Amino acid sequence: MHFLAILNREGGTLRTTDLDALSDYMRQSMSRAGHGIEIEIVAGAEISDALKKAVAREDVDVVLAGGGDGTISAAAAMLMDTGKALAVLPAGTMNLFARGLHIPLTLEEAIDGYAHGEERAVDIATANGKPFVHQYSIGLHARMVQLRSRFEYGSRFGKILASWRAAFAVMAHPPAIDISLDIGSTQIRTRTTGLGISNNVFGEGHLPYADKPDGGVLGIYISSAANRLEILWFFLAMLRGRWKDLEMVEIHECETAILKIRSPLRRHPCVMDGELRPMERETVLQIRPKALRVLVPSAEATMQDRGGSAT
């Protein structure tokens, strides 16, 4: 296979990584496995153009995208329905999409896994036609991301601290949004402090990511947490993967949902894969089954890494 790696030098943990050493490691690992690789290290503002050129090249089989959630989401959006595969270099803060794909979370292990990888078709979701690989959200999470964007941080650890600062600020003044949500023949009309719609249902007992990335459904999570204690408990439950046990969370599954906002839009942004976006009055959310091809470590390589046998 021929790889083209697009590395966002300003994204995720790559901003504090020796990119020359990482590039050398990529070349050596891929060469040993008989693959070719080109590496482009670009600024954040150049990511979109670099990805477009990569997708247009007929000689490229796999685009290896390295950066934070925004970089991975942008790459997935351009690669869906193209037949080319996406390889996720887990260089973000939480790496939730990579976790759902069972990608090793250290850069070197992920690269070695891709050197002996196999392609797999997984789902991608859309909000008014705009793709996302992890989650669309409004309310608590969107407000937290909005506040975090005002803080300065230069590392993964710094971003985590900024996230907690923003979370505590949100607890003091939680948002409340009037919405209606059409799920098939069911209409829900409520006032919520937080709504998350995920690309496949989040698993239990761990951080919020999908255990089955080709499950073919959206996960819908409506929070009624209203005061500081409830919101703190909700955040802690999310980190522990125990939010499904909370009475303050209403959960649904569907293939298509129509979200209508009845509160003033100017006060409430939305977030798609960690990136702030203007919220629209009406949003159609859909699952696109197996519309994205991804590269994952082969079952044989995974067994060998765990010290087991593939036979």
Secondary structure, DSSP 8 states (H G I E B T S, - for coil): -EEEEEEETTSGGGGGS-HHHHHHHHHHHHHHTT-EEEEEEE-GGGHHHHHHHHHH-TT--EEEEEESHHHHHHHHHHHTTSS-EEEEEE-SSS-HHHHHTT--SSHHHHHHHHHTEEEEEEEEEEETTEEESSEEEEEHHHHHHHHHTTS---SHHHHHHHHHHHHHHHHHS---EEEEEEETTEEEEEEESEEEEEES-B-SSSSS-BS-TTS--EEEEEE---SHHHHHHHHHHHHHT-GGG-TTEEEEEESEEEEEE-S-GGG--EEETTEEE---SEEEEEEEEEEEEEEEE-HHHHHHHTT----
